[in-house]
Amino acid sequence: MLAAGCTAPAETNKTNKSNNQDIIDKSKEDQVDLDVWIISNTPRTEQVFTQTMKPFLAERQDINIVVKMLSWETAWSDITTAVATGDGPDIVQLGTTWVPAIAAMNGLVDLSDRFAKVGKEETYLPASWTTTKISGKSNIYALPWFVEARAIIYRKDALQAAGVDSNTAFDNWDTFKKALIQLDGVEIDGQKMSALSITGKNDWNVAHNIFPWVWGAGGKIFSSDGKQATFNSKDALEGIMYYTGLAQEGLVDPTSLEKNSIQIENDFADGKTAMIITGSWMLKDLVTPRDEGGLAGVVDTNNVAIAALPKGPKERATFIGGSNLSIFHNSEHVEEAWDVIAYLSGNEEAQFMYAKELGMLPAQQKLLNSSKMKEIPGYIAFAEATQYGRSYPSIPQWGSAETALVKYFSEIWDLAAEQSELYNEKAVQAILDNAAREINLLMSQ
């Protein structure tokens, strides 16, 4: 569950503290020090946070922000330890799927009575809003901060060279597979490219990568009452067989199955593959110099375009993740902490600036559909993808359930990568049935 609900950073294992003395020069008399734990999504996360907070802190001379940067690799452990010991921050960033679990540990302040001061449920993207609660309960434990959605980033020149019509290639699963067949081995400027690179079991996004195809086929994770696993249904099996079958049929770079998301994104930036499935941060990376943690230099961004994941037999779907902001249960400065997260979540300029500079998407629906989004090359396609985005069940057990799912999905990837007769519907169904039994037991406890 290391990166559940969000994307792991390009820069990891960075932990440090800073305060806003560089933001504005002011006396510390009568100031409240707010400890804020932020998780690093890019090497520029702390810098972007500091810039975003400037207008607020210029007005609020009574607040001093003390930032501690966490990495996605250790953040879950850091946060749960703080809940247990009572030695935590005032404000904490949480991956969207973490909120129910931390709330169930009594680790977060209930914000239900305060939320109306910021907006209403309709203010935020539905898939993001559901992650602020525990499913079946009305209490609000977090405010949405930013969103990430997955789509296909592709090389326009590669599709043109292969004779693939980008207007129809991404319509549905059939047209998508035909496009991959045509693209396989296409050459641009002497560089032979794979049609598609996708990660297998060695990625933090294993579940995030598979479930859009389950949803596209009409499959669901749990039954309508939330008590039984249904990701082993025939519909779900169809989606998993299609997606993992792309590897079995040799339509993806086989070496990519051993890589993680960052390595795949580097391969695309280096011109080794025509398509990848990733988030909007990739657009930011492609125009950010490499010495600043970006991927600019090889691929001409004028030749880069975005397409939605193809529609499955039942619907079009993608995974929605991101991060929320919460107040830790042991905070002695709840009022000041609320003012900060209300600013970051409710102020349109703050919402837009932080998301844009990180390469993410704002959680407010108004901003997702705004002219500001349309001014950022490529981002509107990701914003549109959020309209058919799905998030995971907002339950305390999800972290444990996802950990179990990754184990079984990894078994499926092992079969698919071998490209042998061992990979078949019967074998994959058996793995899914085993996973369902384990998770049903977990849900019953």
TORLUMLO-855955 format. One line per 2 residues: their letters; for each residue x, y, z of C-alpha. Coordinates in nm, 4 decimals, padded with zeros to 6 digits, m for minus. Example, Ala and Ser with C-alpha at 12.3 -4.5 7.8 and 13.67 -1.06 7.14 Angstrom:
REM residues 2
as = 01.2300,m00.4500,00.7800  01.3670,m00.1060,00.7140
REM end
This chain:
REM residues 445
ml = 00.0000,00.0000,00.0000  00.3073,00.2168,m00.0300
aa = 00.1665,00.4378,m00.3006  m00.2013,00.3589,m00.2915
gc = m00.4125,00.6325,m00.4480  m00.1230,00.8290,m00.5834
ta = 00.1917,00.8114,m00.7862  00.5319,00.7390,m00.6432
pa = 00.7823,01.0217,m00.6829  01.0706,01.0626,m00.9185
et = 01.2737,01.1609,m00.6143  01.2645,00.9267,m00.3138
nk = 01.3920,00.8876,00.0405  01.4080,01.2629,00.0937
tn = 01.3153,01.3707,00.4462  01.3876,01.7189,00.5751
ks = 01.2322,02.0110,00.7523  01.1989,02.3749,00.6573
nn = 00.9845,02.6666,00.7587  00.8418,02.9713,00.5900
qd = 01.1111,03.2131,00.7021  01.2118,03.2381,00.3370
ii = 00.8503,03.3131,00.2438  00.8056,03.6272,00.4493
dk = 01.0143,03.8026,00.7145  00.8139,03.8404,01.0336
sk = 00.8522,03.8239,01.4078  00.7806,03.4887,01.5679
ed = 00.6158,03.6438,01.8701  00.2601,03.5138,01.9136
qv = 00.3021,03.2805,01.6165  00.1628,02.9296,01.6021
dl = 00.4009,02.6717,01.4567  00.2096,02.4253,01.2402
dv = 00.3851,02.0987,01.1589  00.2893,01.9872,00.8075
wi = 00.3846,01.6509,00.6563  00.3972,01.6593,00.2766
is = 00.4760,01.3603,00.0551  00.7183,01.4219,m00.2297
nt = 00.5659,01.3665,m00.5743  00.8465,01.5399,m00.7642
pr = 01.1861,01.6885,m00.6765  01.0143,02.0309,m00.6743
te = 00.7357,01.9441,m00.4287  00.8678,02.1471,m00.1350
qv = 00.9463,02.4458,m00.3551  00.5983,02.4393,m00.5102
ft = 00.4332,02.4085,m00.1682  00.6320,02.7062,m00.0405
qt = 00.5283,02.9190,m00.3380  00.1640,02.8165,m00.3030
mk = 00.1573,02.9157,00.0643  00.3040,03.2650,00.0098
pf = m00.0259,03.4562,m00.0321  m00.1805,03.2844,00.2701
la = 00.1158,03.3454,00.4996  00.1423,03.7065,00.3901
er = m00.2057,03.7545,00.5366  m00.1683,03.5241,00.8354
qd = 00.1209,03.6644,01.0342  00.0114,03.4447,01.3264
in = 00.1049,03.1181,01.1538  00.4454,02.9672,01.0838
iv = 00.4610,02.6544,00.8665  00.7170,02.3867,00.9505
vk = 00.7338,02.1369,00.6628  00.8567,01.7808,00.6862
ml = 00.8972,01.6025,00.3531  00.8119,01.2325,00.3399
sw = 00.8735,00.9821,00.0628  00.5975,00.7565,m00.0672
et = 00.8116,00.4569,00.0217  00.8022,00.5335,00.3952
aw = 00.5028,00.7638,00.4371  00.2509,00.4949,00.5351
sd = 00.4805,00.3640,00.8064  00.5631,00.7162,00.9262
it = 00.1970,00.8139,00.9501  00.0658,00.4985,01.1169
ta = 00.3501,00.5114,01.3687  00.2564,00.8708,01.4487
va = m00.1062,00.7671,01.5032  00.0037,00.4987,01.7485
tg = 00.2456,00.7191,01.9407  00.0481,01.0433,01.9296
dg = 00.3593,01.2191,01.8043  00.2331,01.3452,01.4709
pd = 00.1952,01.6696,01.2767  m00.0896,01.9161,01.2704
iv = m00.1584,01.8629,00.8998  m00.0872,01.5508,00.6967
ql = m00.1083,01.4687,00.3263  m00.2695,01.1301,00.2660
gt = m00.2967,00.9168,m00.0453  m00.6665,00.9016,m00.1268
tw = m00.7025,00.5343,m00.0344  m00.5365,00.5891,00.3031
vp = m00.8015,00.8167,00.4534  m01.0503,00.5453,00.5658
ai = m00.7803,00.3389,00.7348  m00.6245,00.6313,00.9240
aa = m00.9705,00.7610,01.0202  m01.0684,00.4162,01.1510
mn = m00.7583,00.4284,01.3731  m00.9015,00.7505,01.5250
gl = m00.6059,00.9317,01.3756  m00.7906,01.2221,01.2109
vd = m01.0072,01.5151,01.3194  m01.3689,01.4977,01.1994
ls = m01.4185,01.7932,00.9620  m01.7909,01.7431,00.8986
dr = m01.9044,02.0575,01.0818  m01.6442,02.2720,00.9087
fa = m01.6741,02.1557,00.5500  m01.9621,02.3874,00.4541
kv = m01.7239,02.6812,00.4946  m01.5220,02.5548,00.1982
gk = m01.7805,02.4204,m00.0419  m02.0164,02.1323,m00.0926
ee = m01.9926,01.7812,m00.2239  m02.0515,01.8993,m00.5816
ty = m01.7485,02.1283,m00.5567  m01.5164,01.8318,m00.6027
lp = m01.4719,01.5520,m00.8515  m01.7000,01.2662,m00.7376
as = m01.4227,01.0056,m00.7492  m01.2124,01.2333,m00.5287
wt = m01.4921,01.3268,m00.2897  m01.5703,00.9646,m00.2005
tt = m01.2164,00.9262,m00.0655  m01.2732,01.1828,00.2117
ki = m01.4987,00.9442,00.4077  m01.5435,00.5887,00.5247
sg = m01.7947,00.4196,00.2964  m02.1408,00.4088,00.4505
ks = m02.0725,00.6928,00.6939  m02.1274,01.0659,00.6567
ni = m01.8269,01.1908,00.8560  m01.5696,01.3883,00.6569
ya = m01.2052,01.3330,00.7519  m01.0177,01.5066,00.4707
lp = m01.0376,01.7705,00.2000  m00.9416,01.6849,m00.1600
wf = m00.6137,01.8477,m00.2655  m00.5144,01.7240,m00.6098
ve = m00.6117,01.4487,m00.8494  m00.4329,01.2213,m01.0915
ar = m00.5925,01.0321,m01.3801  m00.4438,00.7824,m01.6254
ai = m00.4518,00.8127,m02.0038  m00.2428,00.7121,m02.3047
iy = 00.0463,00.9357,m02.4087  00.1628,00.8599,m02.7616
rk = 00.3977,00.9745,m03.0361  00.2001,01.1296,m03.3220
da = 00.4880,01.0824,m03.5650  00.5100,00.7116,m03.4786
lq = 00.1409,00.6569,m03.5500  00.1718,00.8454,m03.8775
aa = 00.4752,00.6420,m03.9835  00.2884,00.3190,m03.9089
gv = m00.0241,00.4316,m04.0916  m00.2368,00.4360,m03.7758
ds = m00.5315,00.6746,m03.7672  m00.5226,00.8447,m03.4252
nt = m00.8876,00.9461,m03.4692  m01.0033,00.5845,m03.4424
af = m00.7118,00.3961,m03.2823  m00.8340,00.4557,m02.9277
dn = m01.2064,00.4075,m02.9844  m01.2324,00.0602,m02.8359
wd = m01.0338,m00.2490,m02.7447  m01.0454,m00.3877,m03.0979
tf = m00.9191,m00.0709,m03.2676  m00.6535,m00.0317,m03.0008
kk = m00.5152,m00.3813,m03.0538  m00.5103,m00.3308,m03.4314
al = m00.3149,m00.0083,m03.3816  m00.0593,m00.1885,m03.1651
iq = m00.0098,m00.4549,m03.4304  00.0607,m00.1863,m03.6911
ld = 00.2899,00.0090,m03.4604  00.5075,m00.2823,m03.3546
gv = 00.8668,m00.2126,m03.4657  00.7986,00.1297,m03.6186
ei = 01.1131,00.3377,m03.6782  01.1590,00.7129,m03.6352
dg = 01.4968,00.8664,m03.7244  01.6575,00.5237,m03.7137
qk = 01.5177,00.4432,m03.3685  01.3109,00.1248,m03.3656
ms = 01.0296,00.1502,m03.1116  00.8020,m00.0905,m02.9320
al = 00.4318,m00.0211,m02.9810  00.3506,m00.0058,m02.6106
si = 00.5380,m00.0307,m02.2826  00.3533,m00.1332,m01.9686
tg = 00.4744,m00.2386,m01.6281  00.4098,m00.5821,m01.4806
kn = 00.4448,m00.6899,m01.1213  00.7468,m00.4750,m01.0311
dw = 00.5545,m00.1512,m01.0008  00.3745,00.0349,m00.7234
nv = 00.0762,00.0768,m00.9573  m00.0036,m00.2925,m01.0148
ah = m00.3689,m00.2648,m00.9118  m00.4116,00.0859,m01.0601
ni = m00.2952,m00.0480,m01.3974  m00.5283,m00.3492,m01.4082
fp = m00.8591,m00.2254,m01.2694  m00.9481,00.0176,m01.5546
wv = m00.9700,m00.2867,m01.7815  m01.1818,m00.4727,m01.5269
wg = m01.4196,m00.1773,m01.5099  m01.4206,m00.1405,m01.8880
ag = m01.5473,m00.4966,m01.9222  m01.8201,m00.4331,m01.6650
gk = m01.6448,m00.5972,m01.3721  m01.6549,m00.4666,m01.0169
if = m01.4256,m00.5003,m00.7174  m01.6951,m00.5789,m00.4599
ss = m02.0627,m00.6639,m00.4554  m02.3118,m00.3795,m00.4153
dg = m02.3297,m00.4373,m00.0396  m01.9488,m00.4260,m00.0185
kq = m01.9231,m00.7623,00.1553  m01.8061,m00.9980,m00.1202
at = m01.5238,m00.9749,m00.3734  m01.6458,m00.9814,m00.7336
fn = m01.3222,m00.9098,m00.9222  m01.3193,m01.2810,m01.0120
sk = m01.6387,m01.2538,m01.2192  m01.6471,m01.3430,m01.5881
da = m01.6594,m00.9750,m01.6828  m01.3579,m00.8963,m01.4666
le = m01.1729,m01.1948,m01.6120  m01.2372,m01.0633,m01.9633
gi = m01.0785,m00.7292,m01.8771  m00.7750,m00.8847,m01.7127
my = m00.7232,m01.1288,m02.0002  m00.7362,m00.8455,m02.2524
yt = m00.4838,m00.6256,m02.0728  m00.2351,m00.8906,m01.9631
gl = m00.2927,m01.0646,m02.2956  m00.1271,m00.7738,m02.4761
aq = 00.1977,m00.9003,m02.3263  00.1142,m01.2633,m02.4016
eg = 00.0559,m01.1715,m02.7671  00.3879,m00.9869,m02.7923
lv = 00.2313,m00.6434,m02.8406  00.4295,m00.4799,m02.5604
dp = 00.8009,m00.4541,m02.4995  00.8726,m00.7681,m02.2906
ts = 01.1498,m00.5923,m02.0990  00.9004,m00.3309,m01.9807
le = 00.7211,m00.5919,m01.7701  01.0222,m00.6010,m01.5380
kn = 01.0281,m00.2231,m01.4912  00.8439,00.0329,m01.2810
si = 00.6527,00.3431,m01.3895  00.9498,00.5788,m01.3715
qi = 01.1587,00.3517,m01.5943  00.8745,00.3235,m01.8468
en = 00.8365,00.7009,m01.8561  01.2103,00.7360,m01.9143
df = 01.1879,00.4895,m02.2037  00.9164,00.6981,m02.3663
ad = 01.1151,01.0170,m02.3145  01.4184,00.8498,m02.4731
gk = 01.2208,00.7524,m02.7847  01.2125,00.3771,m02.7175
ta = 00.8365,00.3267,m02.7231  00.5423,00.4769,m02.9110
mi = 00.2890,00.4637,m02.6264  00.2668,00.4460,m02.2495
it = m00.0197,00.4728,m02.0016  00.0523,00.7325,m01.7367
gs = m00.0670,01.0529,m01.5717  m00.0566,01.4243,m01.6454
wm = 00.2709,01.4683,m01.4565  00.4413,01.3230,m01.7639
lk = 00.3529,01.6359,m01.9621  00.5277,01.8478,m01.7008
dl = 00.8281,01.6138,m01.6986  00.8687,01.6308,m02.0775
vt = 00.9236,02.0080,m02.0654  01.1329,02.0126,m01.7466
pr = 01.5139,01.9925,m01.7935  01.6749,01.6699,m01.6799
de = 01.9073,01.8453,m01.4396  01.5910,01.9666,m01.2630
gg = 01.4430,01.6190,m01.2389  01.2523,01.6282,m01.5697
la = 01.2729,01.4310,m01.8953  01.3079,01.7016,m02.1603
gv = 01.5504,01.6746,m02.4483  01.4887,01.3786,m02.6801
vd = 01.1190,01.3711,m02.7680  00.9747,01.6739,m02.9442
tn = 00.6681,01.7629,m02.7368  00.4965,01.8826,m03.0547
nv = 00.4848,01.5149,m03.1495  00.3213,01.4098,m02.8233
ai = m00.0540,01.3668,m02.7810  m00.2954,01.2193,m02.5281
aa = m00.5836,00.9767,m02.5744  m00.8324,00.8243,m02.3359
lp = m00.8041,00.4557,m02.2541  m01.0084,00.2692,m02.5160
kg = m01.3673,00.1812,m02.4381  m01.4224,m00.1747,m02.3236
pk = m01.7213,m00.3982,m02.4007  m01.9268,m00.2171,m02.1359
er = m01.7748,00.1254,m02.0718  m01.4719,00.3520,m02.0721
at = m01.2928,00.3787,m01.7378  m00.9713,00.4954,m01.5781
fi = m00.8213,00.5034,m01.2307  m00.8460,00.8236,m01.0256
gg = m00.5978,00.8784,m00.7460  m00.4356,01.1778,m00.5846
sn = m00.3979,01.3169,m00.2348  m00.6114,01.4674,00.0401
ls = m00.5321,01.6866,00.3397  m00.6298,01.6012,00.6963
if = m00.5793,01.7321,01.0479  m00.4018,01.4887,01.2767
hn = m00.5869,01.3813,01.5900  m00.3195,01.5103,01.8276
se = m00.3032,01.8649,01.6855  m00.3141,02.1410,01.9455
hv = m00.3871,02.4004,01.6762  m00.6953,02.2666,01.4997
ee = m00.8342,02.6105,01.4089  m00.5132,02.7260,01.2410
aw = m00.4654,02.3879,01.0740  m00.8184,02.4064,00.9351
dv = m00.7505,02.7500,00.7900  m00.4471,02.6129,00.6043
ia = m00.6172,02.3100,00.4503  m00.9267,02.5165,00.3688
yl = m00.6993,02.7529,00.1772  m00.5186,02.4753,m00.0111
sg = m00.8379,02.2884,m00.0967  m01.0942,02.5652,m00.1228
ne = m00.9021,02.8582,m00.2709  m00.9149,02.8272,m00.6490
ea = m00.5807,02.9951,m00.7117  m00.4038,02.7755,m00.4556
qf = m00.5710,02.4616,m00.5923  m00.4786,02.5414,m00.9490
my = m00.1224,02.6559,m00.8803  m00.0174,02.3563,m00.6745
ak = m00.1668,02.1017,m00.9151  m00.0292,02.2744,m01.2246
el = 00.3242,02.3110,m01.0925  00.3343,01.9460,m00.9824
gm = 00.1866,01.8253,m01.3096  m00.1302,01.7018,m01.1379
lp = m00.4954,01.8028,m01.1712  m00.7016,02.0182,m00.9332
aq = m00.9725,01.8357,m00.7396  m01.2343,02.1081,m00.7895
qk = m01.4671,02.0304,m01.0800  m01.4958,02.3991,m01.1711
ll = m01.1207,02.4186,m01.2287  m01.1061,02.0929,m01.4214
ns = m01.3441,02.2419,m01.6773  m01.1992,02.5933,m01.6741
sk = m01.0306,02.7949,m01.9463  m00.7147,02.7796,m01.7350
mk = m00.6928,02.4055,m01.7906  m00.7411,02.4495,m02.1647
ei = m00.4436,02.6854,m02.1763  m00.2054,02.4110,m02.0556
pg = m00.1071,02.1927,m02.3553  m00.2457,01.8417,m02.3199
yi = m00.4012,01.8814,m01.9768  m00.7592,01.9136,m02.0933
af = m00.7461,01.5531,m02.2186  m00.6556,01.4347,m01.8695
ae = m00.9252,01.6570,m01.7198  m01.1790,01.4956,m01.9508
at = m01.0564,01.1516,m01.8439  m01.1608,01.2266,m01.4866
qy = m01.5253,01.2257,m01.5952  m01.5167,00.8479,m01.6307
gr = m01.2667,00.7924,m01.3528  m01.3132,00.5460,m01.0708
sy = m01.1605,00.5221,m00.7252  m01.1360,00.2238,m00.4956
ps = m01.3874,00.1377,m00.2237  m01.3425,00.3846,00.0623
ip = m01.3046,00.1227,00.3350  m01.0491,00.0779,00.6142
qw = m00.9584,m00.2688,00.4861  m00.8591,m00.1505,00.1404
gs = m00.4878,m00.1293,00.2138  m00.4726,m00.4929,00.3196
ae = m00.6988,m00.5942,00.0323  m00.4790,m00.4196,m00.2240
ta = m00.1671,m00.5807,m00.0798  m00.3276,m00.9211,m00.1280
lv = m00.4473,m00.8322,m00.4784  m00.0982,m00.7254,m00.5863
ky = 00.0325,m01.0656,m00.4795  m00.2208,m01.2491,m00.6967
fs = m00.1992,m01.0056,m00.9882  00.1764,m01.0666,m00.9841
ei = 00.1100,m01.4375,m01.0350  m00.0977,m01.3509,m01.3426
wd = 00.1824,m01.1320,m01.4777  00.4268,m01.4185,m01.4312
la = 00.2096,m01.6359,m01.6551  00.1522,m01.3641,m01.9152
ae = 00.5214,m01.2750,m01.9406  00.6173,m01.6351,m02.0188
qs = 00.4126,m01.6290,m02.3416  00.3277,m01.9986,m02.3070
el = 00.0220,m02.2237,m02.2905  00.0328,m02.1936,m01.9109
yn = m00.1365,m01.8576,m01.9568  m00.5063,m01.9251,m02.0190
ek = m00.8481,m01.8308,m01.8840  m00.8703,m02.1342,m01.6585
av = m00.5352,m02.0610,m01.4916  m00.6102,m01.6893,m01.4468
qa = m00.9592,m01.7649,m01.3130  m00.8094,m01.9970,m01.0516
il = m00.5724,m01.7208,m00.9347  m00.8592,m01.4713,m00.9102
dn = m01.0717,m01.7203,m00.7163  m00.7898,m01.7688,m00.4666
aa = m00.7575,m01.3926,m00.4304  m01.1325,m01.3544,m00.3748
re = m01.1318,m01.6168,m00.1004  m00.8494,m01.4429,00.0847
in = m01.0087,m01.0994,00.0579  m01.3529,m01.2263,00.1576
ll = m01.1950,m01.3649,00.4732  m01.0274,m01.0300,00.5330
ms = m01.3563,m00.8433,00.4880  m01.5355,m01.0714,00.7342
q = m01.2971,m00.9957,01.0194
REM end
